[in-house]
Amino acid sequence: MKKHTASFFAGMAASALALTLCTTALAASGQVSFNFAGVSLNGETKIAAGESITSANGQQIPGSILYTDSAGGKTNYLPIRAIGELLGVEVGYDAAAKTILLKSLPAARTSSRWTVALEEGVLTFQSEADGVKHDGPPAYRPTWQAQGWGLSELRGRSGASRVYLSGEARITFNCSYPGGSYGCGMFADPEKAVETRRQLTVQGCAAALYQEGEARLLVWESSDGILFYLTGQRADAETLIRMAESVRLQEWETPTCAPGYLPEGCIEFERSAACGAVQTIWMNSGHSLTLLASSDPVAEQPGKAEEAKVNGQAAKFWAAAEPAAPGNEPETKTVGNLTITSATISGFGAADMNTLTWSDGKTGMHFLLLSALDRTTMIRVAESVR
């Protein structure tokens, strides 16, 4: 790269055109070789010779294309988006004008409160406490969801994790104040994820995108030390990045949605609340009943749903794929002065759970009900929600 600076920029400017031409067209007057050359930036190898790179949609593409013309002249063509990111240039495309758009990125805000390390095969982020007392998790959430995506679950009693689903694809959003430790064990080969990470910016902050196979992690630290991380399974990088760019601070509003009717014997087991969403789990005869109320659209099960009505409004019902097995009652253990109650909870997608979704046109709230109860009983519970 250092030896051919002028041809590098000429090649970069023309690469969008070159990469759209088929190999046979180029080969008509010369020869084409893939992945012949690597790319080094300030002495650090960014694209290794002989290796492909992964595009934003997860496809493997050439890291470089070497074109040898009929006179023996050689020209290297490089992926303009990958090179743009390395040089701090935002790359876009105007389809109508058939024009590559290049724009210099503002200097990324950086902070050093969080450190990242590989510990026993797990990618770990750690930070010292900031000395501020926080009453709950940071009140941030994504404000954009791609078509077909829906909220399926709040995790943790504080609702700090939000899980979004679209078919078999999953994105989990988390954020943490300084003073914690987060271990991401989603990668089968975390060293490879670190080696191939992409440096980019999210909301003007330095960010990193790790990926290995179908697993992705997008992480960034805000200027006030809050760590944001989105994990994705079978979710493309562009969706992850756009969701990250939509993350906004929200007023901490907990919906008061609760059913006025529950079958006899239901006991509240856990309640989680987050920005614009609340999730309550009850136990009944060893089976769980989960109600998620959200200002965001909720997830839908794959496959065709049965039409239903809740308070006269359209609803969808998915019958369980198999009968519910005998339930296990919650177990209570005492450890010192702490009493711990545990139970088996059947979540979204469990084969023995019926699913009911509906929306309230007056309040704009969306609802997801999971239960082994029959359809009639679930609709009765749904119609009692206020």
C-alpha positions in Angstrom: 0.0 0.0 0.0 2.8 2.4 0.9 4.6 1.7 -2.4 1.6 2.5 -4.7 -0.2 5.5 -3.0 -1.3 7.1 -6.2 -2.6 4.0 -7.8 -4.2 3.0 -4.6 -6.5 6.1 -4.6 -7.2 5.7 -8.3 -8.1 2.1 -7.7 -10.3 3.1 -4.7 -12.2 5.6 -6.8 -12.8 3.2 -9.5 -13.4 0.1 -7.4 -17.1 0.4 -7.2 -17.3 0.2 -11.0 -14.7 -2.5 -11.2 -16.4 -4.7 -8.7 -19.7 -4.5 -10.6 -18.1 -5.9 -13.7 -18.2 -9.7 -14.2 -14.9 -11.6 -14.2 -15.4 -12.7 -17.8 -15.7 -9.1 -19.0 -12.4 -8.1 -17.3 -10.7 -11.2 -18.5 -11.6 -10.4 -22.1 -8.4 -8.3 -22.4 -6.4 -9.5 -19.5 -6.3 -11.7 -16.4 -8.0 -11.4 -13.0 -6.8 -12.8 -9.7 -8.6 -12.6 -6.3 -7.1 -11.9 -2.9 -3.6 -11.5 -4.4 -2.7 -8.5 -2.2 -3.3 -7.5 1.4 -3.8 -4.1 3.0 -1.7 -2.6 5.7 -2.6 0.7 7.6 0.2 2.4 9.5 2.1 -0.9 9.6 -0.8 -3.0 10.9 -2.3 -5.6 8.6 -6.0 -4.9 8.1 -6.7 -7.3 5.1 -4.4 -10.3 4.8 -3.2 -11.4 1.4 -5.0 -14.6 0.3 -8.1 -13.9 2.5 -11.6 -12.8 1.7 -13.5 -10.3 3.8 -17.0 -10.4 5.1 -19.4 -7.8 3.7 -22.1 -6.1 5.8 -24.7 -8.7 4.7 -22.5 -11.5 5.8 -21.3 -12.6 2.4 -17.6 -13.5 1.7 -16.2 -11.2 -1.0 -12.6 -10.7 -2.4 -10.3 -8.6 -0.2 -8.6 -7.5 -3.4 -8.8 -8.0 -7.1 -5.6 -7.9 -9.2 -6.2 -7.1 -12.9 -3.3 -7.8 -15.3 -3.8 -6.1 -18.7 -2.7 -7.5 -22.1 0.6 -5.5 -21.8 1.4 -6.9 -18.4 0.4 -3.9 -16.4 -1.0 -4.7 -13.0 -3.7 -2.8 -11.0 -5.1 -3.7 -7.6 -8.8 -3.0 -6.9 -10.0 -2.8 -3.3 -13.5 -2.8 -1.7 -14.3 0.8 -1.3 -16.5 0.4 1.8 -13.8 -1.6 3.7 -11.1 0.9 2.7 -13.4 3.9 3.5 -13.9 2.6 7.1 -10.2 2.1 7.6 -9.5 5.8 6.5 -12.4 7.3 8.4 -14.6 7.9 5.3 -18.3 7.2 5.3 -19.4 5.3 2.1 -22.9 5.4 0.7 -24.6 4.8 -2.6 -27.2 6.8 -4.5 -29.0 4.2 -6.6 -31.0 6.7 -8.6 -27.9 8.7 -9.6 -25.7 5.6 -9.7 -23.2 7.5 -7.6 -20.8 6.4 -4.8 -21.1 8.9 -1.9 -18.0 9.6 0.2 -18.1 11.8 3.3 -15.4 12.4 6.0 -16.5 11.3 9.4 -16.2 13.6 12.4 -13.5 12.7 14.9 -14.9 9.9 17.2 -15.4 10.7 20.8 -13.4 8.3 22.9 -13.4 7.3 26.6 -11.2 4.8 28.5 -13.5 3.7 31.3 -14.0 0.3 29.8 -11.4 -2.2 28.9 -11.8 -5.3 26.7 -9.9 -8.6 27.1 -10.1 -12.3 26.2 -10.5 -14.2 29.4 -10.7 -18.0 29.2 -12.1 -17.8 25.7 -14.7 -15.2 26.6 -14.7 -11.6 25.3 -15.0 -9.5 28.5 -15.6 -5.8 29.0 -14.8 -4.4 32.5 -15.0 -1.0 34.2 -14.4 0.6 37.6 -17.4 2.2 39.2 -17.9 5.9 38.5 -18.8 6.8 42.1 -22.4 7.7 41.3 -25.4 5.9 42.8 -27.8 4.7 40.1 -31.3 3.7 40.9 -31.7 1.5 37.8 -30.1 0.7 34.5 -29.5 3.5 31.9 -32.9 4.6 30.4 -31.9 3.9 26.8 -33.6 1.9 24.1 -33.5 1.5 20.3 -36.2 3.6 18.7 -36.0 1.8 15.3 -37.0 -1.7 14.4 -36.6 -3.2 11.0 -39.7 -4.6 9.2 -40.6 -7.9 10.7 -38.7 -7.5 14.0 -40.5 -7.4 17.3 -39.7 -7.3 21.0 -40.0 -10.8 22.5 -38.6 -10.5 26.0 -37.2 -8.4 28.8 -34.4 -10.0 30.7 -33.4 -9.4 34.3 -35.7 -7.9 37.0 -34.6 -4.4 35.9 -35.5 -5.2 32.3 -32.0 -4.1 31.3 -31.8 -6.5 28.3 -34.3 -6.3 25.5 -34.6 -9.2 23.0 -35.8 -8.6 19.5 -36.7 -11.4 17.1 -37.4 -11.9 13.4 -37.8 -15.5 12.4 -34.6 -17.2 13.5 -32.7 -14.0 13.8 -32.1 -12.4 17.2 -30.8 -9.1 18.5 -30.3 -8.4 22.2 -29.7 -4.8 23.4 -28.0 -4.0 26.6 -26.4 -0.9 28.3 -24.5 -0.6 31.5 -23.2 2.2 33.7 -19.5 2.1 34.5 -18.6 -0.3 37.4 -19.5 -3.7 36.0 -18.3 -6.7 34.0 -19.9 -8.1 30.9 -18.7 -11.3 29.3 -19.8 -12.2 25.8 -19.6 -15.9 25.3 -21.5 -16.0 22.0 -18.4 -16.7 19.8 -17.2 -20.2 19.2 -13.8 -18.7 18.2 -13.5 -15.4 20.0 -9.9 -14.9 18.9 -11.1 -14.9 15.3 -13.8 -12.4 16.2 -11.2 -10.1 17.7 -8.8 -10.5 14.8 -11.5 -9.6 12.2 -13.2 -6.8 14.2 -14.3 -3.6 12.3 -13.6 -0.2 13.7 -16.4 2.3 13.0 -18.4 5.0 14.7 -21.9 4.9 16.3 -23.5 8.3 17.2 -20.1 9.9 16.9 -18.4 7.5 19.4 -15.7 4.9 18.6 -17.3 1.5 18.1 -16.2 -2.0 17.3 -18.0 -4.8 15.4 -16.9 -8.3 16.2 -18.2 -11.2 14.2 -17.6 -14.9 13.8 -19.8 -17.0 11.7 -23.5 -15.9 12.2 -22.7 -14.3 15.6 -22.1 -10.5 15.8 -21.4 -8.0 18.6 -21.5 -4.3 18.2 -20.2 -2.4 21.2 -19.4 1.3 21.9 -18.9 3.6 24.9 -20.5 6.9 25.2 -18.7 10.1 26.3 -20.1 9.7 29.8 -18.8 6.1 30.1 -22.0 4.1 29.4 -21.3 0.9 27.6 -23.8 -0.1 24.9 -23.7 -3.6 23.3 -25.9 -5.3 20.8 -25.5 -9.0 20.2 -26.9 -10.5 17.0 -27.5 -14.1 15.9 -28.3 -14.5 12.2 -28.8 -10.7 12.1 -26.9 -8.7 9.4 -24.4 -6.0 10.4 -26.4 -3.2 8.7 -29.5 -3.9 10.8 -27.3 -4.0 14.0 -25.7 -0.7 13.1 -28.9 1.1 12.2 -30.6 -0.1 15.4 -27.5 1.2 17.3 -27.7 4.6 15.7 -31.4 4.8 16.8 -30.6 4.3 20.5 -32.0 7.3 22.5 -32.4 8.3 26.1 -36.0 7.8 27.1 -38.1 9.0 29.9 -38.5 6.1 32.4 -42.1 5.2 32.0 -43.4 1.9 33.3 -46.7 0.9 31.8 -49.3 -0.1 34.4 -50.8 -2.8 32.1 -52.1 -5.7 34.2 -54.8 -8.3 33.8 -57.9 -8.1 35.9 -58.5 -11.8 35.5 -56.1 -14.7 36.1 -56.9 -18.4 36.5 -57.2 -19.6 40.0 -53.8 -20.5 41.6 -51.7 -18.0 39.6 -48.9 -16.5 41.7 -46.7 -13.7 40.5 -43.2 -14.9 40.1 -41.3 -12.0 38.4 -41.9 -8.5 37.1 -39.4 -6.6 34.8 -39.8 -3.1 33.7 -37.9 -1.0 31.1 -38.4 2.1 29.0 -42.0 1.7 27.6 -42.3 -2.0 28.4 -43.3 -4.2 31.3 -43.2 -8.0 31.5 -44.9 -10.1 34.2 -44.5 -13.8 34.8 -46.9 -15.9 36.9 -46.7 -19.5 37.9 -49.8 -21.8 37.8 -49.6 -25.6 38.5 -45.9 -25.6 37.6 -46.5 -23.8 34.3 -45.6 -20.2 33.5 -47.8 -17.5 32.1 -46.0 -14.4 30.6 -47.5 -11.1 29.6 -45.4 -8.5 27.8 -46.8 -5.0 27.2 -44.7 -2.7 25.1 -44.8 0.6 23.2 -42.7 -1.2 20.6 -44.2 -3.9 18.2 -43.9 -7.4 19.7 -42.5 -10.4 18.0 -44.6 -12.9 16.2 -44.2 -16.7 15.9 -43.2 -18.1 12.5 -45.9 -19.8 10.6 -49.5 -18.9 9.9 -51.5 -17.6 12.8 -55.2 -18.2 13.6 -57.3 -15.1 13.5 -58.7 -14.0 16.9 -60.4 -11.0 18.6 -59.5 -9.2 21.8 -62.1 -6.6 22.9 -63.3 -6.5 19.3 -59.8 -5.8 17.8 -57.9 -8.1 15.6 -55.5 -10.5 17.3 -53.3 -13.5 16.3 -53.1 -16.9 18.0 -50.5 -19.6 17.5 -51.2 -23.0 18.9 -48.5 -24.9 20.7 -46.7 -27.5 18.6 -47.0 -30.1 21.3 -48.9 -30.6 24.6 -47.5 -29.2 27.7 -45.7 -31.7 29.9 -46.4 -31.9 33.7 -45.2 -28.7 35.3 -42.6 -28.3 38.0 -43.5 -26.2 41.0 -41.1 -23.4 42.0 -38.3 -24.4 44.4 -37.3 -22.1 47.3 -33.8 -22.3 48.9 -32.3 -20.2 51.7 -28.7 -19.2 51.4 -27.7 -17.3 54.6 -30.2 -14.5 54.9 -31.2 -14.7 51.3 -34.2 -16.6 50.0 -34.0 -17.7 46.4 -37.0 -19.0 44.4 -36.4 -20.7 41.1 -38.8 -22.1 38.5 -38.8 -23.3 34.9 -40.0 -20.6 32.6 -41.1 -21.5 29.0 -40.2 -18.5 26.8 -41.0 -17.3 23.3 -40.7 -20.1 20.8 -41.1 -23.0 23.3 -42.9 -25.9 21.6 -45.4 -26.3 24.5 -46.6 -22.7 24.7 -49.6 -21.0 23.0 -49.0 -17.5 21.8 -51.4 -14.6 21.6 -50.6 -11.1 20.3 -52.8 -8.0 20.0 -52.6 -4.2 20.0 -54.6 -1.5 21.7 -55.5 1.2 19.1 -56.3 3.8 21.8 -53.1 3.5 23.8 -50.8 2.3 21.1 -49.6 -0.5 23.3 -48.7 -4.0 21.9 -49.2 -7.2 23.9 -47.7 -10.7 23.9 -49.1 -13.5 26.0 -47.4 -16.9 26.4 -49.1 -19.7 28.2 -50.0 -23.4 28.1 -53.6 -22.3 28.9 -56.2 -22.9 26.2 -57.2 -20.3 23.6 -60.5 -19.3 25.3 -58.8 -18.7 28.7 -55.9 -16.8 27.1 -58.3 -14.4 25.3 -60.2 -13.9 28.6 -57.0 -12.9 30.3 -56.1 -10.6 27.4 -59.5 -8.9 27.4 -59.1 -8.1 31.1 -55.8 -6.2 30.7 -56.1 -2.6 31.7 
